[in-house]
Amino acid sequence: MQIADRLDGPALAAAVEAFRDALRSHRDYIDRLNVYPVPDGDTGTNMALTAESVVAEIERQESRDLGTVAKAMSYGSLMGARGNSGVILAQILRGISETVGGRDDIDAETLADGLRHAGRRAYEAVQNPVEGTMLTVARAAGDGAGCVDPKEGLVAVLEGASRAARAALERTPDQLPVLKAAGVVDSGGSGFVLLVDALLHVADGRPMPVPPGSPTRQAPTPQARAESPGGSGVGDLRYEVMYLLEAPDELVPAFREVWSGIGDSIVVVGGDGLWNCHIHTDDIGAAIEAALEAGRPRRIRVTDLREEVEEEKWVRAAEGTEAAGDGPEDPVVTSVVAVCNGDGVRRIFRSLGVHHVVGGGQSMNPSTAEILKAIEATNSEQVVVLPNNKNIIPVARQAAREASKPVVVVETKGIQEGFAALLEYDPEGNADANGDLMARSAARVVAGEVTRAVRPSVSDAGPIHEGDFLGISRERIEVVAPDVVGAATGLLGRLVDPERHEIVTVIAGEGSTVADTRRISQWLSDSLPGMETEIHQGGQPLYPYLFSVE
């Protein structure tokens, strides 16, 4: 292949597609670099889904001129961004787009300018930038590109960016102690370097890197392994792929036939152009490409079956999302959009005045487009959004900026704060006044949660092994325990101050049992006499217990 001195629109589109494919293949590796042990919307998954949206937007365009491709890259990344890593990636791609969009092609100097601007854009996306992350690696790539004389050519500029980015990635454990303790590099930075690889692939024909083996981590001791729950019950096929598919009914039999050759546990239900699709497979790319052949997939979710094995959880979540409602019958000044999961949680939000629910939470981060759609569907002049997850806050902010009406994001980090915020909600007040009062109410809640570790890690509470139960406050992991009740009671012992608090609300989710809930309630009665306890069935996935202390 001849070395390219310039990149045109089709070449940029090809680079984005190569980047998307690389994120697909590296997704599991990048996810496993995450150092926090809880199940969440992992970095590799969020970056891959964001890139999928970019490629889909480019493919919808009739033209492949550079301006059209750049505009599609910017819009697709904006609307498809998921989680913190997706928002940062969107800003990087938008930074490149803004630099190259007004040109006929991309030369060495323009590309260097674009990478530098992408790094600046990335920092703008984060309120409190932290070094040793994807931000650091993106900025290094721009600096490395800028250190090369443009006269040396476009490939030389990319080589400078690649060297600098990889060097910065290797230094990330020296900048973040939590990375050094886990023996890994930053996950988002690992995803970013694939973008430079994709540009080199198109410009110089270099092969894309293959995913490395699983990252080395601090391993559990043999004794801990013996004490951990044995056997995941997962079959040979590694991944669960799920999405909604917009496709003509007559094309679905062919779609099913393709899927039958790449996996099992296949469920394709629906009709009238909208289908709920589910498969277990080892080939994520083929499972998604089959949808692109038939129509348009959306709300794509990929799950590692070694971490989650209850597929019915997604089916219920998807059904709840689709049945979120059509907004209030009568117009109000300010309506509320909330992000949540779990049938019981949805009912509670509805009872507190929420008009539209967006399905999402841990491990299921909604996109900018999904939140924006709910905002625009409200029958109100203004909107308050409750993201109810720290990883969804930046996406909610992005949706608010794109909305056609005033939107205030109350930065709730969990549904506990969301419930508290709604106690101050006034549908006839404006969004700013509501946002202020609701934020103050949310801040008064002391929140905690219990979940199960999906990977080994270290914490102030001690070493963590896969399968341990974790009691987590908003500040840190407070308790590591072998059983759910031990984690719950240990956490409540740290959260509740009998001198200041009066009410403990327990929200039971999937994985809880009546017996365990009774044991936790009895512990509260015995250990904190006089404390009022309220118990609700939330049905939220991944977190058997959520606590709110007021």
C-alpha positions in Angstrom: 0.0 0.0 0.0 1.3 3.5 -0.9 1.9 5.8 2.0 -0.7 8.5 2.1 0.4 12.2 2.4 -3.2 13.2 2.9 -6.5 11.7 4.0 -9.8 12.4 2.3 -13.3 11.7 3.5 -13.5 8.0 2.6 -10.1 7.5 4.3 -11.3 9.2 7.5 -14.5 7.1 7.4 -12.3 3.9 6.9 -10.2 4.9 9.9 -13.3 5.4 12.1 -14.6 2.0 11.0 -11.2 0.4 11.8 -11.2 2.1 15.2 -14.7 0.7 15.9 -13.7 -2.8 14.9 -10.6 -2.6 17.1 -12.7 -1.5 20.1 -15.0 -4.4 19.5 -12.2 -6.9 19.6 -10.4 -5.2 22.5 -13.6 -4.5 24.5 -13.2 -7.3 27.0 -9.5 -6.6 27.6 -10.2 -2.8 28.1 -13.1 -3.6 30.4 -10.9 -5.8 32.5 -8.4 -3.0 33.0 -11.0 -1.2 35.1 -9.7 -1.1 38.7 -13.0 -0.6 40.5 -14.4 -4.0 41.3 -18.1 -3.3 41.0 -20.3 -4.2 37.9 -20.7 -1.0 35.9 -20.8 0.4 32.4 -17.2 -0.6 31.7 -14.9 1.6 29.7 -14.3 -0.7 26.7 -18.1 -1.3 26.3 -18.9 2.4 26.5 -16.2 3.4 24.0 -17.2 0.6 21.6 -20.9 1.5 21.7 -20.0 5.2 21.2 -17.9 4.3 18.1 -20.8 2.1 16.8 -23.0 5.2 16.8 -20.3 7.2 14.9 -20.0 4.5 12.2 -23.8 4.2 11.9 -24.1 8.0 11.4 -21.4 8.0 8.7 -23.1 5.2 6.9 -26.4 7.1 6.9 -24.8 9.9 4.8 -25.0 9.8 1.0 -21.8 11.7 0.6 -18.3 10.7 1.7 -16.7 14.1 1.3 -14.5 15.2 4.2 -16.9 17.8 5.5 -19.8 15.4 5.6 -17.8 12.6 7.2 -16.4 15.0 9.8 -19.9 16.4 10.6 -21.3 12.8 10.9 -18.4 11.8 13.2 -19.1 14.8 15.5 -22.9 14.2 15.6 -22.7 10.5 15.9 -20.3 10.6 18.8 -22.3 13.3 20.5 -25.6 11.4 20.4 -24.1 8.0 20.9 -21.9 8.8 23.9 -22.3 6.5 26.9 -20.6 6.9 30.3 -17.6 9.0 31.1 -15.4 7.3 28.7 -17.9 7.7 25.9 -18.3 11.4 26.6 -14.5 11.9 26.5 -14.2 9.9 23.3 -17.0 12.0 21.8 -15.1 15.2 22.6 -11.9 13.8 21.1 -13.7 12.9 17.9 -15.4 16.3 17.8 -12.1 18.0 18.3 -10.7 16.3 15.2 -13.9 17.0 13.3 -13.9 20.7 14.1 -10.3 21.0 12.8 -10.6 19.1 9.5 -14.3 19.7 8.6 -13.7 22.8 6.6 -11.0 21.3 4.4 -10.9 19.3 1.2 -8.4 16.8 2.8 -6.2 16.3 5.8 -2.5 17.0 5.5 0.2 16.5 8.2 -0.1 19.9 9.7 -3.9 19.7 9.9 -3.8 16.3 11.5 -1.4 17.5 14.1 -3.7 20.5 14.8 -6.7 18.2 15.0 -5.0 15.8 17.6 -3.9 18.8 19.7 -7.5 20.2 19.6 -8.9 16.8 20.4 -6.8 16.7 23.6 -8.0 20.1 24.7 -11.6 19.1 24.0 -11.2 16.0 26.1 -10.1 18.1 29.1 -13.1 20.4 28.6 -15.4 17.4 29.0 -14.4 16.8 32.6 -15.1 19.1 35.5 -12.2 17.9 37.6 -9.5 16.4 35.2 -7.4 13.7 36.7 -3.9 12.9 35.3 -3.0 9.2 34.6 -6.2 8.7 32.6 -7.5 8.8 29.0 -7.2 12.6 29.2 -3.4 12.4 29.7 -2.9 9.9 26.9 -5.0 12.0 24.4 -3.1 15.2 25.3 0.2 13.3 24.9 -0.8 12.2 21.4 -1.5 15.8 20.4 1.8 16.9 21.9 3.7 14.1 20.1 2.1 15.0 16.8 3.0 18.6 17.3 6.7 17.8 17.9 7.1 16.4 14.4 7.9 18.7 11.5 4.9 18.6 9.2 7.3 18.5 6.2 8.2 14.9 7.3 4.7 13.8 6.2 1.4 12.6 7.6 2.7 9.2 8.7 5.6 10.7 10.6 3.1 12.9 12.5 1.0 9.8 13.3 4.1 7.9 14.5 5.0 10.8 16.8 1.5 10.7 18.2 1.6 7.0 18.6 5.0 7.0 20.4 3.9 9.8 22.8 0.5 8.2 23.5 1.9 4.8 24.3 4.6 6.3 26.5 2.0 8.3 28.4 -0.1 5.1 28.8 2.8 3.2 30.3 3.3 6.1 32.8 -0.3 6.1 34.0 0.4 3.7 36.9 2.9 6.2 38.2 0.3 8.9 38.2 -2.6 6.9 39.8 -1.7 4.7 42.7 -4.8 2.6 42.2 -3.5 1.6 38.8 -0.1 0.7 40.3 -1.7 -1.3 43.1 -3.7 -3.3 40.5 -0.7 -3.7 38.1 -2.5 -2.3 35.1 -2.5 0.8 32.8 -5.5 3.1 32.3 -8.4 1.5 30.5 -9.6 4.6 28.6 -6.1 5.4 27.5 -5.7 1.9 26.2 -8.8 2.5 24.1 -7.6 5.8 22.8 -4.3 4.5 21.4 -6.4 2.3 19.1 -7.6 5.5 17.3 -4.1 6.4 16.4 -3.5 2.8 15.3 -6.5 3.1 13.1 -5.3 6.2 11.4 -1.9 4.6 10.8 -3.7 1.5 9.4 -5.4 3.6 6.8 -2.5 6.0 6.1 0.3 3.4 6.0 -1.4 0.0 5.8 -0.1 -1.1 9.2 -2.0 -4.0 10.8 -4.3 -3.3 13.6 -3.1 -4.7 17.0 -4.7 -7.8 18.3 -6.0 -7.9 21.8 -3.4 -8.8 24.4 -4.0 -11.5 27.0 -5.9 -10.7 30.2 -4.1 -8.0 32.2 -2.0 -9.2 35.1 -3.7 -8.4 38.4 -3.2 -9.0 42.1 -4.5 -12.5 42.3 -6.6 -13.9 45.1 -4.8 -16.3 47.5 -5.4 -20.0 47.1 -7.4 -19.9 50.4 -9.5 -17.0 49.0 -10.2 -18.9 45.8 -11.3 -21.9 47.8 -13.7 -19.8 49.9 -15.1 -18.0 46.8 -18.4 -19.2 45.4 -17.6 -21.9 42.9 -18.8 -22.2 39.3 -20.5 -19.5 37.3 -22.9 -21.8 35.6 -22.0 -20.2 32.2 -21.9 -22.2 29.1 -19.1 -22.3 26.5 -20.3 -19.2 24.7 -18.7 -16.1 26.3 -20.9 -13.1 25.5 -24.5 -12.1 25.6 -25.5 -9.6 22.9 -28.8 -7.8 23.1 -30.4 -4.9 21.2 -33.6 -3.6 19.8 -33.7 -4.0 16.0 -35.7 -1.7 13.7 -36.1 -3.9 10.6 -38.9 -4.9 8.1 -40.6 -8.1 9.3 -39.8 -9.9 6.1 -36.0 -9.6 6.7 -36.1 -11.1 10.2 -36.2 -14.8 9.1 -32.9 -14.3 7.2 -31.5 -12.4 10.3 -32.4 -15.4 12.5 -30.7 -17.7 10.1 -27.5 -15.8 10.3 -27.7 -15.8 14.1 -28.3 -19.5 14.2 -24.8 -20.0 12.8 -23.0 -17.9 15.3 -24.5 -18.7 18.7 -27.4 -20.1 20.8 -30.0 -19.0 23.4 -31.4 -17.0 20.5 -34.5 -14.9 21.2 -36.0 -12.7 18.6 -39.5 -11.4 19.5 -41.5 -8.5 18.3 -43.1 -7.4 15.0 -44.3 -4.4 13.1 -40.7 -3.3 12.4 -39.4 -3.5 16.0 -37.7 -6.6 17.4 -36.1 -7.5 20.8 -33.0 -9.6 20.0 -30.9 -11.7 22.3 -28.1 -14.2 21.6 -25.2 -16.0 23.4 -22.1 -15.9 21.1 -18.3 -15.7 20.9 -18.5 -13.3 17.9 -19.8 -9.9 19.0 -19.0 -8.3 15.7 -20.9 -10.8 13.6 -23.9 -10.6 16.0 -24.1 -6.8 15.5 -23.3 -6.9 11.8 -26.2 -9.2 11.2 -28.5 -6.4 12.5 -26.9 -3.8 10.2 -27.6 -6.0 7.2 -31.3 -6.2 8.2 -32.0 -2.8 9.6 -30.9 -0.5 12.5 -29.9 -1.8 15.9 -30.2 0.4 19.0 -29.8 0.1 22.7 -27.0 -2.4 22.1 -25.8 -4.2 25.2 -23.0 -6.7 25.4 -22.4 -8.6 28.6 -19.6 -10.9 29.7 -21.5 -14.1 30.8 -18.8 -14.9 33.3 -19.9 -11.7 35.1 -23.6 -11.8 34.6 -25.7 -14.9 33.7 -29.3 -13.8 34.3 -30.5 -12.9 30.8 -34.0 -12.3 32.0 -32.7 -9.3 33.8 -32.2 -7.5 30.5 -35.5 -8.6 29.0 -37.3 -7.1 32.0 -35.2 -3.9 31.8 -35.9 -3.5 28.1 -39.6 -4.0 28.6 -39.7 -1.4 31.3 -37.8 1.0 29.2 -40.2 0.7 26.3 -43.2 1.1 28.7 -41.7 4.2 30.3 -44.8 6.3 29.4 -45.9 9.1 27.2 -45.5 12.0 29.7 -48.3 13.8 31.6 -51.7 14.2 30.1 -51.8 17.9 31.1 -48.9 20.3 30.5 -46.7 21.4 33.5 -44.1 24.1 33.7 -41.3 21.6 34.6 -41.3 17.9 34.2 -38.8 15.3 35.4 -36.8 12.7 33.5 -35.2 10.0 35.6 -32.7 7.2 34.7 -33.2 4.0 36.5 -33.6 0.2 36.4 -36.0 -2.1 38.2 -39.8 -2.4 38.1 -40.2 -1.4 41.8 -37.8 1.6 41.4 -39.8 2.8 38.4 -43.0 2.6 40.3 -41.5 4.6 43.2 -40.3 7.3 40.8 -43.7 7.4 39.1 -45.4 7.9 42.4 -43.1 10.8 43.2 -43.9 12.6 40.0 -41.4 11.5 37.4 -42.9 11.8 33.9 -40.4 9.9 31.7 -38.1 7.1 32.7 -35.0 6.2 30.7 -33.8 2.6 31.3 -30.3 2.6 32.6 -27.9 2.4 35.5 -24.9 0.3 36.4 -23.7 -1.8 33.4 -26.4 -0.2 31.2 -25.5 3.4 30.5 -28.0 5.1 28.2 -26.7 7.3 25.3 -27.1 11.0 24.9 -29.7 10.4 22.2 -31.9 8.3 24.6 -31.9 10.9 27.3 -32.5 13.7 24.8 -35.5 11.8 23.3 -37.1 11.6 26.7 -36.5 15.3 27.4 -38.1 16.3 24.1 -41.0 14.0 24.7 -42.1 15.8 27.9 -45.2 17.9 27.8 -43.6 20.8 29.6 -41.7 24.1 29.1 -38.7 23.0 31.1 -37.1 19.8 32.4 -35.1 18.5 35.3 -33.0 15.3 34.7 -32.1 12.9 37.4 -29.2 10.7 36.1 -29.0 8.7 39.3 -25.6 7.3 38.5 -22.2 9.1 38.5 -21.3 7.6 35.1 -24.4 8.9 33.5 -24.1 12.5 34.8 -21.8 13.7 31.9 -24.1 12.1 29.3 -27.1 13.9 30.9 -25.3 17.2 30.8 -24.5 16.6 27.1 -28.2 15.9 26.4 -29.2 19.0 28.3 -27.0 21.1 26.1 -28.6 19.7 22.9 -32.2 20.1 24.1 -34.6 22.5 22.6 -35.9 23.6 26.0 -34.2 24.7 29.2 -32.9 21.6 31.1 -31.3 21.4 34.6 -29.4 18.3 35.5 -29.5 17.5 39.3 -26.3 15.4 39.7 -27.8 12.5 41.6 -25.3 9.7 42.0 -27.9 7.0 42.9 -31.6 6.4 43.0 -31.5 7.2 46.8 -30.6 10.8 46.0 -33.1 10.8 43.2 -35.9 9.8 45.6 -34.9 12.5 48.0 -34.6 15.1 45.3 -38.2 14.5 44.2 -39.5 15.4 47.7 -38.8 19.0 46.7 -40.2 18.8 43.2 -42.8 21.4 42.2 -44.3 20.8 38.7 -45.4 24.5 38.5 -42.0 25.9 39.5 -39.2 26.6 36.9 -36.4 24.3 36.3 -33.7 26.4 38.0 -35.7 26.8 41.2 -36.6 23.1 41.2 -33.0 22.1 40.5 -31.7 24.1 43.4 -34.2 22.8 45.9 -33.9 19.2 44.6 -30.1 19.3 44.8 -30.2 20.4 48.4 -32.6 17.7 49.3 -30.4 15.1 47.5 -27.3 16.3 49.4 -29.0 15.6 52.8 -29.2 11.8 52.1 -26.5 9.5 53.3 -26.5 6.7 50.7 -24.9 3.3 50.5 -25.2 0.1 48.5 -24.3 -3.6 48.5 -23.0 -5.4 45.4 -20.7 -8.3 44.5 -17.2 -7.9 43.2 -16.7 -8.8 39.6 -12.9 -8.7 39.6 -10.2 -8.8 42.2 -8.9 -5.5 43.5 -7.6 -3.7 46.6 -9.3 -1.2 48.9 -9.0 0.6 52.2 -11.3 -2.1 53.6 -8.9 -4.9 52.6 -8.2 -7.1 49.6 -11.1 -7.9 47.4 -11.6 -11.2 45.6 -14.0 -11.9 42.8 -17.4 -12.9 44.4 -16.9 -10.9 47.6 -19.8 -8.8 48.8 -19.0 -5.1 49.0 -20.6 -2.4 51.2 -20.0 0.9 49.5 -20.7 4.5 50.6 -20.5 7.4 48.2 -16.8 7.9 49.3 -15.3 4.5 49.3 -15.6 0.7 49.7 -16.4 0.5 53.4 -16.8 -3.3 53.9 -15.7 -6.5 52.2 -17.6 -9.6 53.4 -18.2 -13.1 52.3 -22.0 -12.8 52.5 -24.6 -10.1 51.6 -25.9 -9.7 55.2 -22.4 -9.1 56.6 -21.7 -6.5 53.9 -25.1 -4.8 54.5 -24.9 -4.6 58.3 -21.3 -3.7 58.3 -22.1 -0.8 55.9 -25.1 0.4 57.9 -22.9 0.4 61.0 -20.7 3.0 59.3 -23.4 5.0 57.6 -25.9 5.5 60.5 -25.3 8.1 63.2 -27.9 7.5 65.9 -27.5 11.1 67.1 -28.3 12.6 63.7 -30.4 10.1 61.8 -33.9 8.9 62.2 -34.9 6.8 59.2 -33.2 4.0 57.2 -34.8 3.1 53.9 -33.9 -0.3 52.5 -34.5 -0.9 48.8 -34.2 -4.6 48.0 -33.1 -5.6 44.5 -32.4 -8.7 42.5 -30.2 -11.1 44.6 -31.9 -10.2 47.8 -34.1 -12.7 49.7 -36.9 -12.3 52.2 -34.7 -14.1 54.8 -31.7 -11.8 54.3 -33.9 -8.7 54.4 -35.4 -9.9 57.7 -31.9 -10.4 59.1 -30.9 -6.9 58.1 -34.1 -5.4 59.5 -33.6 -7.3 62.8 -30.0 -6.1 63.0 -31.2 -2.5 62.7 -33.8 -3.1 65.4 -31.2 -4.7 67.8 -28.2 -2.4 67.0 -30.0 0.9 66.4 -33.1 0.9 68.6 -35.5 3.8 67.9 -34.4 4.0 64.3 -37.4 3.9 61.9 -36.9 1.4 59.1 -38.7 1.4 55.7 -38.4 -1.5 53.2 -39.3 -1.2 49.5 -39.0 -3.7 46.7 -37.0 -2.0 44.0 -36.1 -4.9 41.8 -32.9 -3.1 40.6 -30.3 -5.4 39.0 -26.7 -6.0 40.3 -27.3 -4.3 43.7 -29.3 -6.6 46.1 -29.6 -3.7 48.6 -29.6 0.1 48.5 -29.7 2.2 51.6 -30.9 5.7 52.2 -30.3 7.3 55.7 -32.0 10.5 56.6 
